[in-house]
Amino acid sequence: MIKSTIKNSSEITVYISNMSEDVWPFIQSMSDPYERQMEIIENAGLAEHDLFSFTGRDNIILVLPKSVSQKYINYFLELSHNKNFRILTPKFHTGEISKDIISDKQLFVELVNISRNYKKVEIISYTNSSQFLNLVKSIREEGVLIDTPESPAEADSWTVDFFGSKSGIRQLAQQSASREPDFKMPPGLISIDIENTAKMASKMYIKENGLVIKTNKGHAGAGILIFRQNSLPTDYVKCVTEILKQFRHENYWNRFPIIVEKYIDPAQSIGGGYPNAEFRINKNGRVEFLYYCALRVTPSGIFKGVEINNAVLSDQDTAQIMDTGFFLGEQLASRGYRGYFELDFVAAKNGDIFVTESNVRRTGGTHVYHLAKYLFGKDFMYDTFILTNNAYPVKKSGPIVEADRLYDVLSPILYNPVKKEGIVVAGTRLLEQNSFGYVIFGNSKTRAEKIEEMMDKLLAGLSS
């Protein structure tokens, strides 16, 4: 039996890191079994970032998909000074960690015992998936009391998938045009089969010289096709044929609604072209703004990280995305949703800012927000410039050896609490897939970029 080492407190928070559950139907529908497994493995590696969502907080238990090296835990604790901090993992990880916890009898009993031994137990998660809500229900069926302050009630749980989907947020934008004119999306349509989608998409592409096609709920750039000028034939029949060819590479295009929308050439001067804002709805329904940022996105639409500072957006643009975010928050709160959410935007060169999607969960920047707030206080957006990458590629890895070497290689630029700048390693398990995560703090954008350049040079040694 697993014994808890967390003592001397009447309250405890249990966090379930369940990233894959947010898009589990999408993962299941991926055509290539290898790619499907790699997605699950990558999400398990990204779970290490979640430690920093609890920087400086005591009495925390994290349930992660995979074990974390002791060296990485020690590194985190040296920075965060957390007390009574513990990580648990299920014996097997399938991608559905909530189900894995129930299947692991020792771990499930441990969580039940924790719920019995503390006066107040909060259970929270990366996303309020159906699997997580069923885990909570299973623990409660053991006759214990637990609080879920970041979860909607069962009757309101539909809000997660509906408003977190491409089709759901588009419906809300259409319904809200008169009440919130700034809540606008690129012109587009929702379709349900690949043949008709290819036809309407071809017509839009030929007319607009650009096109974006999205599956209803993909992940970090998977499930999105971006066609810029000259990417597709301008002959209608040939264009339809090429789009259908793309669709037939993946099963998910046939399984879920498809969104077809006009491609917006991003204005780099406005939040890097892709502004973003994250919020949280508290247990009492109050919408709280957390931060705004510029997303770091590859040309193919893959999310890399964030750039956070008050200067990444003008006051006028900040006001617009915050107003839109609060409007969405009010809609979510009134329908019973509780927890984190964000809005992604694309800025057009004519100054318009369009909503592209919403994520009704924690995000790829949530851990950065909590880390920055701990290190710099609530005004961190004014006191430091932040650059992050959740999966920075390295040329070579030998997971255990390279993970140990990483700290030594980066030692000249690791975060210095006296100078209040440098790089924080935000996870090393992804070295199994030749990447790792980091957060850089600099006293200016120029300085943060300089530290990132120094990192690039230092990491060249890992390929030797």
C-alpha positions as CSV (number, residue, x, y, z in Angstrom):
1,M,0.0,0.0,0.0
2,I,1.2,3.5,-0.9
3,K,1.6,5.7,2.2
4,S,1.2,9.4,2.0
5,T,4.2,11.5,3.3
6,I,2.2,14.7,3.4
7,K,1.4,15.7,7.0
8,N,0.7,18.5,9.4
9,S,-2.0,20.1,7.4
10,S,-5.8,20.0,7.5
11,E,-6.1,20.9,3.8
12,I,-4.7,19.4,0.6
13,T,-5.0,19.8,-3.1
14,V,-4.8,16.9,-5.5
15,Y,-4.2,17.7,-9.1
16,I,-4.8,15.2,-12.0
17,S,-2.7,15.9,-15.1
18,N,-5.0,14.7,-17.8
19,M,-4.0,16.5,-21.0
20,S,-4.8,13.7,-23.4
21,E,-8.3,13.4,-22.1
22,D,-9.1,16.9,-23.4
23,V,-8.9,15.6,-27.0
24,W,-9.3,11.8,-26.4
25,P,-11.8,11.2,-29.3
26,F,-9.4,13.1,-31.6
27,I,-6.4,11.0,-30.5
28,Q,-8.4,7.8,-30.9
29,S,-9.3,8.8,-34.5
30,M,-5.8,9.4,-35.7
31,S,-5.1,7.1,-38.6
32,D,-1.5,6.1,-37.8
33,P,-1.1,4.0,-34.7
34,Y,2.5,5.3,-34.2
35,E,1.4,8.9,-34.5
36,R,-1.4,8.2,-32.1
37,Q,1.0,6.8,-29.5
38,M,3.5,9.6,-30.0
39,E,0.7,12.1,-29.2
40,I,0.0,10.3,-25.9
41,I,3.7,10.1,-25.1
42,E,4.2,13.8,-25.9
43,N,1.3,14.8,-23.7
44,A,2.7,12.7,-20.8
45,G,6.0,14.6,-21.2
46,L,4.3,17.9,-21.2
47,A,2.7,17.1,-17.9
48,E,6.0,17.9,-16.2
49,H,5.2,21.6,-16.9
50,D,2.3,21.3,-14.5
51,L,4.7,21.3,-11.5
52,F,5.2,25.0,-12.1
53,S,1.4,25.7,-11.9
54,F,1.9,25.0,-8.2
55,T,5.1,27.0,-7.6
56,G,5.2,28.2,-4.0
57,R,2.1,26.3,-2.9
58,D,2.3,23.8,-0.1
59,N,0.3,20.6,0.5
60,I,0.0,19.5,-3.1
61,I,-0.2,16.1,-4.6
62,L,0.2,15.8,-8.4
63,V,-0.9,12.7,-10.2
64,L,1.1,12.6,-13.4
65,P,0.9,10.1,-16.3
66,K,4.6,9.1,-15.9
67,S,7.2,9.3,-13.1
68,V,9.4,12.3,-12.8
69,S,13.2,12.1,-12.2
70,Q,14.3,13.0,-8.7
71,K,16.8,15.4,-10.1
72,Y,14.0,17.4,-11.9
73,I,11.9,17.3,-8.7
74,N,14.9,18.6,-6.7
75,Y,15.5,21.3,-9.3
76,F,11.8,22.4,-9.1
77,L,11.8,22.4,-5.2
78,E,15.0,24.4,-5.0
79,L,13.3,27.1,-7.1
80,S,9.8,26.9,-5.6
81,H,10.5,26.1,-2.0
82,N,7.2,24.0,-1.9
83,K,6.6,22.1,1.3
84,N,4.6,18.9,1.5
85,F,4.8,18.3,-2.2
86,R,4.4,14.8,-3.7
87,I,4.0,13.2,-7.1
88,L,2.1,10.0,-7.7
89,T,1.7,8.0,-10.9
90,P,-0.5,5.1,-12.0
91,K,1.2,1.7,-12.8
92,F,0.1,1.9,-16.4
93,H,-0.6,4.9,-18.6
94,T,-3.0,4.5,-21.5
95,G,-3.6,8.2,-22.2
96,E,-6.8,8.2,-20.0
97,I,-5.1,8.8,-16.7
98,S,-8.4,9.1,-14.8
99,K,-9.3,5.6,-15.9
100,D,-5.8,4.5,-15.1
101,I,-6.1,5.7,-11.5
102,I,-9.3,3.7,-11.0
103,S,-7.7,0.6,-12.5
104,D,-4.7,1.0,-10.2
105,K,-6.3,-0.1,-7.0
106,Q,-3.4,1.0,-4.8
107,L,-3.4,4.5,-6.2
108,F,-7.2,4.8,-6.0
109,V,-7.2,3.7,-2.4
110,E,-4.5,6.2,-1.7
111,L,-6.6,9.0,-3.0
112,V,-9.6,7.8,-1.1
113,N,-7.5,7.7,2.1
114,I,-6.3,11.2,1.5
115,S,-9.9,12.3,1.2
116,R,-10.7,10.7,4.5
117,N,-7.6,12.0,6.4
118,Y,-7.9,15.7,5.6
119,K,-10.6,18.1,6.7
120,K,-10.6,19.8,3.3
121,V,-9.6,18.1,0.0
122,E,-9.7,19.8,-3.3
123,I,-9.4,17.7,-6.5
124,I,-8.6,19.7,-9.7
125,S,-7.4,18.8,-13.1
126,Y,-5.9,20.1,-16.4
127,T,-9.3,19.6,-18.1
128,N,-12.7,18.8,-16.9
129,S,-13.0,15.7,-19.0
130,S,-15.8,13.1,-18.7
131,Q,-13.1,10.7,-17.5
132,F,-12.0,13.0,-14.7
133,L,-15.6,13.7,-13.6
134,N,-16.2,10.0,-13.4
135,L,-13.0,9.6,-11.3
136,V,-14.4,12.2,-8.9
137,K,-17.7,10.4,-8.8
138,S,-16.0,7.1,-8.0
139,I,-14.0,8.7,-5.1
140,R,-17.2,10.2,-3.7
141,E,-19.0,6.9,-3.9
142,E,-16.5,5.6,-1.3
143,G,-18.3,7.9,1.2
144,V,-15.8,10.7,1.4
145,L,-16.2,14.5,0.9
146,I,-14.1,16.3,-1.7
147,D,-14.4,19.7,-3.2
148,T,-13.9,20.4,-7.0
149,P,-13.7,24.2,-7.2
150,E,-12.5,24.2,-10.8
151,S,-15.2,21.8,-12.2
152,P,-18.7,22.4,-13.4
153,A,-21.5,20.4,-11.9
154,E,-22.4,17.3,-13.9
155,A,-25.4,19.0,-15.5
156,D,-23.1,21.8,-16.7
157,S,-20.2,19.6,-17.9
158,W,-21.3,19.9,-21.5
159,T,-19.9,23.5,-21.5
160,V,-16.3,22.1,-21.7
161,D,-16.6,20.3,-25.0
162,F,-19.1,22.7,-26.6
163,F,-17.4,26.0,-25.9
164,G,-13.9,24.4,-26.3
165,S,-14.7,23.2,-29.8
166,K,-14.3,25.1,-33.0
167,S,-17.9,24.8,-34.0
168,G,-19.2,25.7,-30.5
169,I,-17.3,28.9,-30.2
170,R,-18.3,29.9,-33.8
171,Q,-21.9,29.4,-33.0
172,L,-21.6,31.6,-29.9
173,A,-19.8,34.3,-32.0
174,Q,-22.6,34.3,-34.5
175,Q,-25.3,34.5,-31.8
176,S,-23.5,37.3,-30.0
177,A,-22.7,39.6,-32.9
178,S,-25.2,42.3,-31.9
179,R,-24.4,42.2,-28.1
180,E,-20.6,42.0,-28.5
181,P,-19.5,43.2,-31.9
182,D,-15.8,42.7,-31.1
183,F,-16.5,39.0,-30.7
184,K,-15.9,38.2,-34.3
185,M,-14.4,35.3,-36.2
186,P,-12.9,35.0,-39.7
187,P,-15.6,34.4,-42.3
188,G,-16.3,30.7,-42.4
189,L,-18.7,27.7,-42.4
190,I,-19.3,24.5,-40.5
191,S,-19.5,21.3,-42.5
192,I,-20.0,17.6,-41.7
193,D,-18.6,15.5,-44.6
194,I,-15.4,15.7,-46.6
195,E,-16.9,15.8,-50.1
196,N,-19.1,18.9,-49.5
197,T,-16.4,20.4,-47.4
198,A,-13.8,20.1,-50.2
199,K,-16.3,21.8,-52.6
200,M,-17.0,24.8,-50.4
201,A,-13.4,25.0,-49.3
202,S,-12.2,25.1,-53.0
203,K,-14.6,27.8,-53.8
204,M,-13.5,29.9,-50.8
205,Y,-9.8,29.3,-51.6
206,I,-10.1,30.4,-55.2
207,K,-12.0,33.5,-54.2
208,E,-9.9,34.5,-51.2
209,N,-6.4,33.2,-52.1
210,G,-6.2,31.6,-48.7
211,L,-7.9,29.0,-46.5
212,V,-7.8,27.4,-43.1
213,I,-9.6,24.1,-42.4
214,K,-9.9,22.8,-38.9
215,T,-11.3,19.7,-37.3
216,N,-13.7,20.4,-34.4
217,K,-11.2,19.8,-31.6
218,G,-7.6,19.2,-32.5
219,H,-4.5,19.7,-30.3
220,A,-1.5,22.1,-30.5
221,G,-1.7,22.4,-34.3
222,A,-2.8,18.8,-35.1
223,G,-6.1,18.8,-37.0
224,I,-5.5,22.0,-38.9
225,L,-4.7,22.6,-42.6
226,I,-3.4,26.1,-43.7
227,F,-3.4,26.9,-47.4
228,R,-1.9,30.2,-48.3
229,Q,-1.7,31.8,-51.8
230,N,-0.2,29.3,-54.3
231,S,-0.7,26.4,-51.9
232,L,-3.5,24.9,-53.9
233,P,-4.5,24.7,-57.6
234,T,-6.7,27.6,-58.7
235,D,-8.6,25.2,-61.0
236,Y,-11.8,24.2,-59.1
237,V,-11.7,20.5,-59.9
238,K,-8.0,20.1,-59.2
239,C,-8.5,22.1,-56.0
240,V,-11.3,19.8,-54.8
241,T,-9.1,16.8,-55.6
242,E,-6.2,18.1,-53.7
243,I,-8.2,18.9,-50.5
244,L,-9.9,15.5,-50.6
245,K,-6.5,13.9,-50.8
246,Q,-5.5,15.8,-47.7
247,F,-8.7,14.7,-45.9
248,R,-8.2,11.0,-46.7
249,H,-4.8,11.0,-44.9
250,E,-6.6,11.1,-41.5
251,N,-9.8,9.5,-40.2
252,Y,-10.7,12.4,-38.0
253,W,-11.8,14.5,-41.0
254,N,-14.7,12.0,-41.5
255,R,-15.6,11.7,-37.8
256,F,-16.1,15.3,-36.6
257,P,-17.5,18.6,-37.8
258,I,-15.1,20.5,-40.1
259,I,-14.7,24.3,-40.0
260,V,-13.7,26.1,-43.2
261,E,-12.7,29.7,-42.8
262,K,-10.9,32.5,-44.6
263,Y,-7.1,32.6,-44.0
264,I,-6.1,35.8,-42.2
265,D,-2.5,36.9,-43.0
266,P,-1.3,37.8,-39.5
267,A,0.0,41.2,-38.6
268,Q,3.2,40.6,-36.7
269,S,3.1,44.0,-35.1
270,I,-0.1,43.0,-33.1
271,G,0.8,40.4,-30.5
272,G,3.1,38.7,-33.0
273,G,0.0,38.1,-35.2
274,Y,-1.6,35.8,-32.6
275,P,-2.7,37.5,-29.4
276,N,-4.1,35.4,-26.6
277,A,-5.7,36.0,-23.2
278,E,-6.3,33.5,-20.3
279,F,-8.9,33.8,-17.6
280,R,-10.3,31.8,-14.7
281,I,-13.8,31.4,-13.4
282,N,-13.8,31.0,-9.7
283,K,-16.1,28.8,-7.7
284,N,-18.5,31.7,-7.0
285,G,-18.7,32.4,-10.8
286,R,-16.5,35.5,-10.8
287,V,-14.4,35.9,-14.0
288,E,-10.8,36.7,-13.3
289,F,-8.3,37.9,-15.9
290,L,-4.9,36.3,-15.6
291,Y,-2.7,37.6,-18.4
292,Y,-2.5,38.3,-22.1
293,C,0.3,37.3,-24.4
294,A,1.5,36.7,-28.0
295,L,1.4,33.1,-29.1
296,R,4.5,31.6,-30.7
297,V,3.1,29.6,-33.6
298,T,4.9,27.9,-36.5
299,P,3.8,28.6,-40.1
300,S,1.9,25.3,-40.1
301,G,-0.1,26.4,-37.0
302,I,1.7,24.4,-34.3
303,F,1.8,26.1,-30.9
304,K,5.3,26.5,-29.5
305,G,4.9,28.8,-26.5
306,V,4.1,32.3,-25.4
307,E,5.6,35.7,-25.2
308,I,4.3,37.6,-22.1
309,N,4.8,41.3,-21.3
310,N,2.5,44.3,-21.1
311,A,4.1,45.7,-24.2
312,V,3.2,42.8,-26.5
313,L,-0.1,44.6,-27.2
314,S,-1.2,48.2,-27.4
315,D,-3.7,49.5,-24.9
316,Q,-6.4,49.6,-27.5
317,D,-5.8,46.0,-28.6
318,T,-5.5,44.8,-25.0
319,A,-8.9,46.4,-24.2
320,Q,-10.5,44.6,-27.1
321,I,-9.3,41.1,-26.4
322,M,-10.0,41.5,-22.7
323,D,-13.5,42.7,-23.3
324,T,-14.1,39.7,-25.6
325,G,-12.6,37.4,-23.0
326,F,-14.8,38.7,-20.2
327,F,-17.8,38.4,-22.4
328,L,-17.0,34.7,-23.1
329,G,-16.3,34.2,-19.4
330,E,-19.7,35.6,-18.5
331,Q,-21.3,33.2,-21.0
332,L,-19.4,30.3,-19.5
333,A,-20.1,31.3,-15.9
334,S,-23.8,31.8,-16.5
335,R,-24.0,28.2,-17.9
336,G,-22.2,26.7,-14.9
337,Y,-18.6,26.3,-16.1
338,R,-15.8,26.7,-13.5
339,G,-12.1,26.7,-14.1
340,Y,-9.6,28.1,-16.6
341,F,-10.2,29.1,-20.2
342,E,-8.5,31.1,-22.9
343,L,-9.2,32.8,-26.2
344,D,-6.9,32.6,-29.2
345,F,-7.0,35.5,-31.8
346,V,-5.5,36.3,-35.1
347,A,-4.7,40.0,-35.9
348,A,-5.3,41.1,-39.5
349,K,-3.2,43.7,-41.2
350,N,-6.1,46.1,-41.4
351,G,-6.2,46.2,-37.6
352,D,-9.1,43.8,-37.1
353,I,-8.7,41.1,-34.4
354,F,-10.5,37.9,-34.9
355,V,-11.2,35.0,-32.4
356,T,-9.9,31.8,-33.8
357,E,-10.7,29.4,-31.0
358,S,-11.3,28.9,-27.3
359,N,-9.8,26.4,-25.0
360,V,-12.0,25.6,-22.0
361,R,-9.3,24.2,-19.7
362,R,-5.8,25.0,-18.4
363,T,-3.4,25.9,-21.2
364,G,0.1,25.8,-22.5
365,G,0.8,29.1,-20.7
366,T,-1.0,28.4,-17.3
367,H,2.2,27.1,-15.7
368,V,4.1,30.1,-16.9
369,Y,1.6,32.5,-15.3
370,H,1.8,30.8,-11.9
371,L,5.6,30.6,-12.1
372,A,6.0,34.3,-13.1
373,K,3.5,35.4,-10.4
374,Y,5.5,33.5,-7.8
375,L,8.8,35.0,-8.9
376,F,7.8,38.6,-9.7
377,G,4.4,39.1,-8.0
378,K,1.1,40.1,-9.5
379,D,2.6,42.8,-11.7
380,F,4.9,40.4,-13.4
381,M,3.8,41.5,-16.9
382,Y,5.4,44.9,-16.1
383,D,8.5,43.6,-14.3
384,T,9.9,41.0,-16.7
385,F,9.7,39.8,-20.3
386,I,8.9,36.2,-20.8
387,L,9.7,33.8,-23.7
388,T,8.7,30.2,-23.6
389,N,8.8,27.1,-25.7
390,N,7.0,23.9,-24.6
391,A,8.8,21.6,-26.9
392,Y,12.1,23.0,-28.1
393,P,13.8,20.6,-30.4
394,V,17.3,19.2,-29.7
395,K,19.3,17.2,-32.2
396,K,20.2,14.2,-30.0
397,S,18.9,12.6,-26.9
398,G,19.8,9.7,-24.7
399,P,17.0,10.4,-22.2
400,I,18.7,9.7,-18.8
401,V,22.2,10.9,-19.7
402,E,21.1,13.9,-21.7
403,A,18.5,15.0,-19.0
404,D,21.3,15.0,-16.5
405,R,23.6,16.9,-18.8
406,L,21.0,19.5,-19.7
407,Y,21.3,21.4,-16.4
408,D,25.1,21.5,-16.7
409,V,25.0,22.7,-20.3
410,L,22.6,25.4,-19.4
411,S,24.2,26.4,-16.1
412,P,25.6,29.8,-17.4
413,I,22.0,31.0,-18.1
414,L,19.9,29.1,-15.6
415,Y,17.5,31.4,-13.7
416,N,19.3,33.5,-11.1
417,P,17.0,34.6,-8.3
418,V,19.4,37.5,-7.4
419,K,19.6,38.9,-11.0
420,K,15.9,37.8,-11.5
421,E,16.6,36.6,-15.0
422,G,17.6,33.4,-16.9
423,I,16.1,30.2,-18.1
424,V,13.9,27.8,-16.1
425,V,13.9,24.2,-17.4
426,A,10.2,23.2,-17.5
427,G,10.5,19.5,-18.2
428,T,13.0,16.9,-19.4
429,R,10.9,13.8,-20.1
430,L,10.3,15.2,-23.6
431,L,14.0,14.6,-24.3
432,E,12.8,11.1,-25.2
433,Q,11.2,12.8,-28.2
434,N,14.2,15.1,-28.8
435,S,12.8,18.2,-27.1
436,F,12.3,19.9,-23.8
437,G,10.4,22.8,-22.3
438,Y,11.7,26.1,-20.9
439,V,10.7,29.5,-19.6
440,I,13.0,32.5,-20.0
441,F,12.8,35.7,-17.9
442,G,14.7,38.8,-19.1
443,N,14.6,42.5,-18.0
444,S,13.6,43.4,-21.6
445,K,12.6,41.7,-24.8
446,T,16.1,42.2,-26.1
447,R,17.6,40.6,-23.0
448,A,15.2,37.6,-23.1
449,E,15.9,37.0,-26.8
450,K,19.7,37.2,-26.0
451,I,19.3,34.5,-23.4
452,E,17.4,32.4,-25.9
453,E,20.2,32.9,-28.4
454,M,22.8,31.9,-25.8
455,M,20.7,28.8,-25.1
456,D,20.8,27.8,-28.8
457,K,24.6,28.0,-28.8
458,L,25.0,26.1,-25.6
459,L,22.6,23.3,-26.7
460,A,24.7,22.8,-29.8
461,G,26.9,20.8,-27.5
462,L,24.2,18.2,-27.0
463,S,24.5,17.1,-30.6
464,S,28.2,16.3,-30.3
